[in-house]
Amino acid sequence: MSADNHGPRTTASEADEPSPFARQVSEPTSEQLAFRPVWTRKDDLPGFSPVAGLIMQSVTGGKLMANWVTIEPHQVVPRHQHPHEQLGVMLEGAMELTIGDETRVLRPGDAYAIPPGLPHSAATHPEGCVVLDVFTPPREDYLMRS
């Protein structure tokens, strides 16, 4: 669907394509599922601290891991790298994030994606921050701690 100043409009090719939500669905058996569904609340998850001034709370599926990361004011997450793809969304506060050789200030609503193996680091502003980070595959070092 494309939009202009007069609101959304549907193109001819979009009108011909069926919605992905219009497909027939079937319920898999528990044996067919890759993992059991997980329901949780952030406040119910145990926290762990991989570095001082940082608390992580994780929920893991089969091939994804989501971490609520709470970083205190004026903290530095040292430059590091890992073999996991990482995607993050700023939820609260502000943080300077360096990915490779580019640094940006992130605020709520900003997002980023980091390819596997690319060095990155972060530093919080006076208000600290909360970030939702997603990793694939799940980080084994975090699985052992959460």
C-alpha positions as CSV (number, residue, x, y, z in Angstrom):
1,M,0.0,0.0,0.0
2,S,1.3,3.4,-0.8
3,A,0.3,6.8,0.7
4,D,0.3,10.4,-0.4
5,N,-1.1,13.6,1.1
6,H,-4.6,12.3,0.5
7,G,-4.3,9.2,2.6
8,P,-3.5,5.5,1.8
9,R,-4.4,4.0,-1.6
10,T,-4.0,0.6,-2.9
11,T,-2.1,-0.1,-6.1
12,A,-3.4,-2.5,-8.8
13,S,-0.8,-5.2,-7.9
14,E,-1.6,-4.9,-4.2
15,A,-5.4,-5.3,-4.8
16,D,-4.7,-8.6,-6.7
17,E,-2.6,-10.2,-3.9
18,P,-4.4,-12.1,-1.2
19,S,-3.7,-11.0,2.4
20,P,-1.2,-13.2,4.3
21,F,-3.9,-13.3,7.0
22,A,-6.5,-14.7,4.7
23,R,-4.7,-18.1,4.5
24,Q,-6.2,-21.2,6.1
25,V,-4.5,-22.1,9.4
26,S,-4.1,-25.4,11.2
27,E,-3.2,-26.2,14.8
28,P,0.0,-28.1,15.1
29,T,0.4,-30.9,17.6
30,S,2.7,-30.3,20.6
31,E,5.2,-32.7,18.9
32,Q,5.3,-30.5,15.8
33,L,6.2,-27.4,17.8
34,A,9.9,-26.4,18.0
35,F,9.3,-25.2,21.6
36,R,6.5,-24.6,24.0
37,P,4.9,-21.1,24.0
38,V,6.2,-18.8,26.7
39,W,4.1,-16.1,28.4
40,T,5.8,-13.8,30.9
41,R,6.1,-10.3,32.3
42,K,9.3,-8.3,32.5
43,D,8.8,-7.8,36.2
44,D,8.6,-11.6,36.7
45,L,11.9,-12.4,34.9
46,P,15.1,-12.8,37.0
47,G,17.8,-10.3,36.3
48,F,21.5,-10.8,35.8
49,S,24.4,-8.3,35.4
50,P,27.1,-9.1,32.8
51,V,28.8,-5.8,33.6
52,A,28.4,-3.3,36.5
53,G,25.5,-0.9,36.0
54,L,23.6,-3.1,33.6
55,I,20.7,-5.5,34.4
56,M,19.3,-7.9,31.8
57,Q,16.1,-9.9,31.9
58,S,15.7,-12.5,29.1
59,V,12.9,-14.5,27.5
60,T,13.8,-17.1,24.9
61,G,12.0,-18.9,22.1
62,G,13.5,-21.5,19.8
63,K,15.7,-19.3,17.7
64,L,15.2,-15.8,19.3
65,M,16.1,-14.2,22.6
66,A,14.7,-10.9,23.8
67,N,16.5,-9.0,26.6
68,W,15.2,-6.0,28.5
69,V,18.4,-4.2,29.2
70,T,18.4,-1.5,31.9
71,I,21.5,0.6,32.0
72,E,22.2,3.0,34.8
73,P,23.2,6.7,34.2
74,H,26.7,7.4,33.0
75,Q,27.6,3.7,32.3
76,V,29.8,2.4,29.5
77,V,29.2,-1.0,27.8
78,P,32.7,-1.9,26.6
79,R,33.4,-2.5,22.9
80,H,32.6,-6.1,22.1
81,Q,31.5,-8.4,19.4
82,H,29.6,-11.7,19.2
83,P,28.5,-14.2,16.5
84,H,24.8,-13.3,17.0
85,E,22.7,-10.9,15.0
86,Q,21.3,-8.2,17.3
87,L,18.4,-5.9,16.8
88,G,17.4,-3.3,19.5
89,V,14.7,-0.8,20.2
90,M,15.2,2.1,22.7
91,L,12.3,2.1,25.1
92,E,13.3,4.8,27.7
93,G,16.1,7.3,28.2
94,A,19.1,8.0,25.9
95,M,22.2,6.2,24.9
96,E,25.2,6.8,22.5
97,L,25.6,3.6,20.5
98,T,28.7,3.0,18.4
99,I,28.4,0.3,15.7
100,G,31.6,-0.2,13.8
101,D,33.0,3.3,13.4
102,E,29.6,5.2,13.5
103,T,28.1,6.7,16.7
104,R,24.6,7.9,17.1
105,V,22.5,9.1,20.1
106,L,19.4,7.0,20.4
107,R,16.1,7.9,22.2
108,P,12.8,6.1,22.6
109,G,11.5,4.8,19.3
110,D,14.9,4.5,17.7
111,A,16.1,1.1,16.5
112,Y,19.2,-0.5,15.3
113,A,20.5,-3.8,13.8
114,I,24.0,-5.1,14.3
115,P,25.4,-7.8,12.0
116,P,27.1,-10.8,13.6
117,G,30.8,-10.1,14.4
118,L,30.7,-6.3,14.1
119,P,32.2,-4.6,17.2
120,H,29.9,-2.2,19.1
121,S,29.8,-0.3,22.4
122,A,27.4,2.0,24.3
123,A,27.4,4.8,26.8
124,T,24.3,6.1,28.7
125,H,23.4,9.7,29.3
126,P,22.4,11.2,32.7
127,E,19.0,9.5,32.6
128,G,20.2,6.0,31.8
129,C,18.1,3.9,29.5
130,V,16.0,0.8,28.9
131,V,16.5,-1.1,25.6
132,L,14.9,-4.2,24.2
133,D,17.6,-6.2,22.5
134,V,16.8,-9.3,20.3
135,F,19.4,-11.9,19.4
136,T,19.4,-14.7,17.0
137,P,20.5,-17.3,17.7
138,P,20.0,-17.0,21.5
139,R,23.1,-16.0,23.4
140,E,24.4,-19.1,25.1
141,D,26.3,-17.0,27.7
142,Y,23.0,-15.3,28.7
143,L,21.0,-18.6,28.7
144,M,23.3,-19.9,31.5
145,R,22.7,-16.7,33.6
146,S,19.0,-16.1,33.1
